[in-house]
Amino acid sequence: MKKFTTTLLMLMLTLQLFAQGEGSAIADTLAGSEKIYVVVTCVAIILIGLLAFLFSIERRLKKLEKKS
């Protein structure tokens, strides 16, 4: 019951995040000057780098587990 209550509370909190109405001024400025593409590209590069790092760590751990 505690997990259900926590999950329900988290869902209710995230619904408030979408209640912003129109758009924010920062998003409009970035989209208007096409800088949003630079931001999205940088975020994508960072995420790809993190995923590559995690997969390399996973491979190293598998090798160490097989040795022991």
C-alpha positions as CSV (number, residue, x, y, z in Angstrom):
1,M,0.0,0.0,0.0
2,K,2.9,2.3,0.7
3,K,4.4,1.8,-2.8
4,F,1.0,2.6,-4.3
5,T,0.6,5.8,-2.3
6,T,4.1,6.9,-3.3
7,T,3.5,6.2,-6.9
8,L,0.2,8.0,-6.9
9,L,1.8,11.0,-5.2
10,M,4.6,11.1,-7.7
11,L,2.1,11.0,-10.6
12,M,0.2,13.9,-9.1
13,L,3.3,16.0,-8.8
14,T,4.4,15.4,-12.4
15,L,0.9,16.5,-13.6
16,Q,1.6,20.0,-12.2
17,L,4.7,20.3,-14.3
18,F,2.6,20.3,-17.5
19,A,0.3,23.0,-16.2
20,Q,2.4,25.9,-17.6
21,G,-0.1,27.1,-20.2
22,E,1.5,28.7,-23.2
23,G,5.3,28.5,-23.6
24,S,8.0,30.0,-21.5
25,A,10.0,33.0,-22.7
26,I,13.3,31.0,-22.6
27,A,11.9,28.3,-24.9
28,D,10.4,30.9,-27.3
29,T,13.7,32.8,-27.4
30,L,15.7,29.6,-28.1
31,A,13.3,28.3,-30.7
32,G,13.1,31.7,-32.4
33,S,16.8,32.1,-32.8
34,E,17.3,28.4,-33.6
35,K,19.7,27.9,-30.7
36,I,17.5,25.1,-29.5
37,Y,19.1,22.8,-32.1
38,V,22.5,23.5,-30.5
39,V,21.2,22.7,-27.0
40,V,19.5,19.5,-28.2
41,T,22.7,18.4,-30.0
42,C,24.9,19.1,-26.9
43,V,22.5,17.1,-24.7
44,A,22.4,14.2,-27.2
45,I,26.2,14.1,-27.4
46,I,26.5,14.1,-23.6
47,L,23.9,11.3,-23.3
48,I,25.6,9.2,-26.0
49,G,29.0,9.7,-24.2
50,L,27.5,8.6,-20.9
51,L,25.9,5.5,-22.4
52,A,29.1,4.5,-24.1
53,F,30.9,4.9,-20.8
54,L,28.4,2.8,-19.0
55,F,28.5,0.0,-21.6
56,S,32.3,0.0,-21.4
57,I,32.2,-0.4,-17.6
58,E,29.7,-3.2,-18.0
59,R,32.0,-5.1,-20.4
60,R,34.9,-4.7,-18.0
61,L,32.8,-5.9,-15.1
62,K,31.7,-9.0,-17.1
63,K,35.4,-9.8,-17.8
64,L,36.3,-9.5,-14.2
65,E,33.4,-11.7,-13.1
66,K,34.4,-14.4,-15.6
67,K,38.0,-14.4,-14.2
68,S,36.9,-14.8,-10.6
